[in-house]
Amino acid sequence: MDIGTLFLIAGILSALWGVMDFILIAAALDKRGIPVNPLLFRVFFFRYLNQYRKATLQETGKVGGLYYSFIIAMNLALVCCIAGFILRA
């Protein structure tokens, strides 16, 4: 297994981490009484992320950890996948 493949695997795992975070964000929004439409989940993706950020900021005075976890996971997935494709070429 070459280094490019390892980067691609890391990118896939990071993307799965981000999906898990977003599911937890949707559950947190639902617990706070903010309706989340599972059928239009992808369409309102950034809207739900922003609503979570605002809700946690109002409640605690700081942004919730899931928000940062999601941002880090998605950026890591992007960087790893790009590096993986470049190294495999």
C-alpha positions in Angstrom: 0.0 0.0 0.0 1.5 3.3 -1.0 1.3 6.7 0.8 -1.3 8.1 -1.6 -3.7 5.3 -0.6 -3.1 5.9 3.0 -4.0 9.6 2.5 -7.2 8.6 0.7 -8.1 6.3 3.5 -7.5 9.0 6.1 -9.6 11.4 4.0 -12.5 8.9 3.9 -12.3 8.3 7.6 -12.3 12.1 8.2 -15.3 12.5 6.0 -17.1 9.8 8.0 -16.1 11.6 11.2 -17.7 14.8 9.8 -20.9 13.0 8.9 -21.1 11.6 12.4 -20.7 15.1 13.8 -23.4 16.5 11.6 -25.8 13.8 12.7 -25.0 14.7 16.3 -25.6 18.4 15.4 -29.0 17.5 13.9 -29.9 15.6 17.1 -28.8 18.6 19.2 -30.9 21.0 17.2 -33.9 18.7 17.5 -33.4 18.5 21.3 -33.4 22.3 21.4 -36.7 22.4 19.6 -35.3 23.5 16.2 -36.9 21.3 13.5 -34.6 19.4 11.2 -36.0 18.0 8.0 -34.2 14.8 7.2 -35.4 14.8 3.6 -33.9 18.2 2.9 -30.8 17.6 5.1 -28.4 18.2 2.3 -30.2 21.3 1.0 -30.2 23.1 4.3 -26.8 21.8 5.4 -25.1 25.2 6.1 -28.3 26.6 7.6 -28.5 23.8 10.2 -24.8 24.3 10.9 -25.3 28.0 11.4 -28.4 27.4 13.6 -26.3 25.1 15.8 -23.6 27.7 16.1 -26.1 30.4 17.1 -28.0 28.2 19.6 -24.9 27.1 21.5 -23.5 30.6 21.4 -26.7 31.9 23.0 -26.9 29.1 25.6 -23.3 29.0 26.8 -21.6 32.1 25.4 -19.3 30.1 23.2 -19.7 27.9 20.1 -20.4 24.2 20.7 -17.6 21.6 20.3 -19.4 19.7 17.5 -19.2 22.8 15.3 -15.4 22.9 15.5 -15.2 19.1 15.3 -17.2 19.2 12.0 -15.1 22.0 10.5 -11.8 20.3 11.4 -13.0 16.9 10.1 -14.2 18.3 6.7 -11.0 20.3 6.2 -8.9 17.3 7.1 -10.8 15.2 4.7 -10.3 17.7 1.9 -6.6 18.1 2.5 -6.0 14.3 2.8 -8.0 13.5 -0.4 -6.2 16.1 -2.4 -2.8 14.9 -1.1 -3.9 11.3 -1.8 -4.9 12.0 -5.4 -1.7 14.0 -6.0 0.5 11.3 -4.6 -1.2 8.5 -6.5 -0.8 10.3 -9.9 
